[in-house]
Amino acid sequence: MLRFPIYPDLAGKVAFVTGGSGGIGAETCRWLAANGARVAVGGRDTAALARITDDMAKGGAEVMAVAADCTDAAALDHARATITARFGAVDVLMAFAGGGTARPAPVHETREDDWRSALDHNLTATFLTLKTFLPAMRERRSGAIVTMASTAGRAASAASSAYASAKAGVIMLTRHLAQEVGPFDVRVNCVSPSAILTERTARHMPAEQRATIAALHPLNRLGTPADVAGAALFLASSSAAWITGSTLDIAGGRLMH
Ligand SMILES: NC(=O)c1ccc[n+]([C@@H]2O[C@H](COP(=O)([O-])OP(=O)(O)OC[C@H]3O[C@@H](n4cnc5c(N)ncnc54)[C@H](OP(=O)(O)O)[C@@H]3O)[C@@H](O)[C@H]2O)c1
């Protein structure tokens, strides 16, 4: 039985996944490779990048590691040039880099550096990634982009207000851009996960806490990186050809819009 759903139009496409060196992004890279895409795996941790790309290459994937900090426009431009030289122009862009490192605190106690860092690493990193890869997509009149929000950006929660605001910003950036580049046949959609159990979250979450969080979701479990990868591949594929500007909740029913 196939582990991955296959979207035939993804075969031969050039895909770049920021945040590909871990968690949801790494799983998405594996799914893209299984679909025959040529995959550029982005991240900052070069050891993690090497582990993932070596493993994918052993499975026969056409894959390259791309070390770049997405808060750094020059590094992203270098990444774009490197990918284009080896694989060609990027057709599928998964702008997933980010994370919720900001400490949850009441707004009046939120430190300014925490606020700025959360916005920088989530919203500004997404903006810079899109800005870097959009000109070639517009010029070629083709492209599919998937951005990364979070349930925290969809509804008020116990998450940090900075992280929540940054992710809400990603949703609006996605909509704004979808309207702007639709006429260039570039589609832009967003995935918005809740409580995904990655290697990182698994390290910090005891069994009791997992059960408590699972119970907040009608499907009564935590999500997996595969749950998000599956949705992202669908949105990037031509099966979603008439979908742009949407935000897909991958949240086990916790949010129902
Ligand atoms: N896990 C969840 O429950 C959940 C829920 C909702 C949304 N999300 C979002 O999903 C995305 C992936 O999260 P994850 O849980 O899979 O996290 P993860 O396992 O910690 O992976 C985060 C990835 O983002 C990369 N990254 C972070 N900041 C970066 C930067 N400035 N430049 C380049 N790469 C950067 C990391 O690369 P390096 O380690 O190589 O630096 C890593 O590959 C994040 O945007 C997160 O906010 C996660």
Ligand as a Chemical Component Dictionary entry (heavy atoms), coordinates in Angstrom:
data_LIG
# 
_chem_comp.id                   LIG 
_chem_comp.type                 NON-POLYMER 
_chem_comp.pdbx_formal_charge   0 
_chem_comp.three_letter_code    LIG 
# 
loop_
_chem_comp_atom.comp_id 
_chem_comp_atom.atom_id 
_chem_comp_atom.alt_atom_id 
_chem_comp_atom.type_symbol 
_chem_comp_atom.charge 
_chem_comp_atom.model_Cartn_x 
_chem_comp_atom.model_Cartn_y 
_chem_comp_atom.model_Cartn_z 
_chem_comp_atom.pdbx_ordinal 
LIG N1  N1  N 0  3.778  21.683 15.792 1  
LIG C1  C1  C 0  2.621  22.316 15.940 2  
LIG O1  O1  O 0  1.780  21.939 16.766 3  
LIG C2  C2  C 0  2.307  23.510 15.077 4  
LIG C3  C3  C 0  0.996  24.016 15.121 5  
LIG C4  C4  C 0  0.678  25.115 14.346 6  
LIG C5  C5  C 0  1.627  25.698 13.531 7  
LIG N2  N2  N 1  2.889  25.192 13.507 8  
LIG C6  C6  C 0  3.870  25.850 12.625 9  
LIG O2  O2  O 0  4.428  24.900 11.744 10 
LIG C7  C7  C 0  5.747  25.317 11.383 11 
LIG C8  C8  C 0  6.699  24.160 11.604 12 
LIG O3  O3  O 0  6.629  23.832 12.969 13 
LIG P1  P1  P 0  7.089  22.423 13.575 14 
LIG O4  O4  O 0  6.224  22.162 14.739 15 
LIG O5  O5  O -1 7.235  21.440 12.504 16 
LIG O6  O6  O 0  8.470  22.938 14.190 17 
LIG P2  P2  P 0  9.930  22.377 14.285 18 
LIG O7  O7  O 0  9.949  20.901 14.317 19 
LIG O8  O8  O 0  10.535 23.129 15.388 20 
LIG O9  O9  O 0  10.504 22.905 12.907 21 
LIG C9  C9  C 0  10.620 24.281 12.694 22 
LIG C10 C10 C 0  11.326 24.435 11.381 23 
LIG O10 O10 O 0  11.368 25.805 11.037 24 
LIG C11 C11 C 0  12.710 26.145 10.775 25 
LIG N3  N3  N 0  12.933 27.533 11.111 26 
LIG C12 C12 C 0  12.491 28.221 12.197 27 
LIG N4  N4  N 0  12.876 29.487 12.108 28 
LIG C13 C13 C 0  13.581 29.615 10.952 29 
LIG C14 C14 C 0  14.244 30.680 10.306 30 
LIG N5  N5  N 0  14.284 31.906 10.822 31 
LIG N6  N6  N 0  14.839 30.452 9.120  32 
LIG C15 C15 C 0  14.832 29.215 8.572  33 
LIG N7  N7  N 0  14.232 28.157 9.140  34 
LIG C16 C16 C 0  13.624 28.366 10.320 35 
LIG C17 C17 C 0  13.550 25.207 11.612 36 
LIG O11 O11 O 0  14.822 25.111 11.029 37 
LIG P3  P3  P 0  16.180 24.907 11.855 38 
LIG O12 O12 O 0  15.861 24.050 13.031 39 
LIG O13 O13 O 0  17.054 24.230 10.831 40 
LIG O14 O14 O 0  16.632 26.255 12.225 41 
LIG C18 C18 C 0  12.741 23.910 11.445 42 
LIG O15 O15 O 0  13.022 23.292 10.210 43 
LIG C19 C19 C 0  6.055  26.569 12.215 44 
LIG O16 O16 O 0  5.803  27.713 11.419 45 
LIG C20 C20 C 0  5.041  26.490 13.349 46 
LIG O17 O17 O 0  4.718  27.754 13.869 47 
LIG C21 C21 C 0  3.258  24.110 14.260 48 
# 
loop_
_chem_comp_bond.comp_id 
_chem_comp_bond.atom_id_1 
_chem_comp_bond.atom_id_2 
_chem_comp_bond.value_order 
_chem_comp_bond.pdbx_ordinal 
LIG N1  C1  SING 1  
LIG C1  O1  DOUB 2  
LIG C1  C2  SING 3  
LIG C2  C3  SING 4  
LIG C2  C21 DOUB 5  
LIG C3  C4  DOUB 6  
LIG C4  C5  SING 7  
LIG C5  N2  DOUB 8  
LIG N2  C6  SING 9  
LIG N2  C21 SING 10 
LIG C6  O2  SING 11 
LIG C6  C20 SING 12 
LIG O2  C7  SING 13 
LIG C7  C8  SING 14 
LIG C7  C19 SING 15 
LIG C8  O3  SING 16 
LIG O3  P1  SING 17 
LIG P1  O4  DOUB 18 
LIG P1  O5  SING 19 
LIG P1  O6  SING 20 
LIG O6  P2  SING 21 
LIG P2  O7  DOUB 22 
LIG P2  O8  SING 23 
LIG P2  O9  SING 24 
LIG O9  C9  SING 25 
LIG C9  C10 SING 26 
LIG C10 O10 SING 27 
LIG C10 C18 SING 28 
LIG O10 C11 SING 29 
LIG C11 N3  SING 30 
LIG C11 C17 SING 31 
LIG N3  C12 SING 32 
LIG N3  C16 SING 33 
LIG C12 N4  DOUB 34 
LIG N4  C13 SING 35 
LIG C13 C14 SING 36 
LIG C13 C16 DOUB 37 
LIG C14 N5  SING 38 
LIG C14 N6  DOUB 39 
LIG N6  C15 SING 40 
LIG C15 N7  DOUB 41 
LIG N7  C16 SING 42 
LIG C17 O11 SING 43 
LIG C17 C18 SING 44 
LIG O11 P3  SING 45 
LIG P3  O12 DOUB 46 
LIG P3  O13 SING 47 
LIG P3  O14 SING 48 
LIG C18 O15 SING 49 
LIG C19 O16 SING 50 
LIG C19 C20 SING 51 
LIG C20 O17 SING 52 
# 
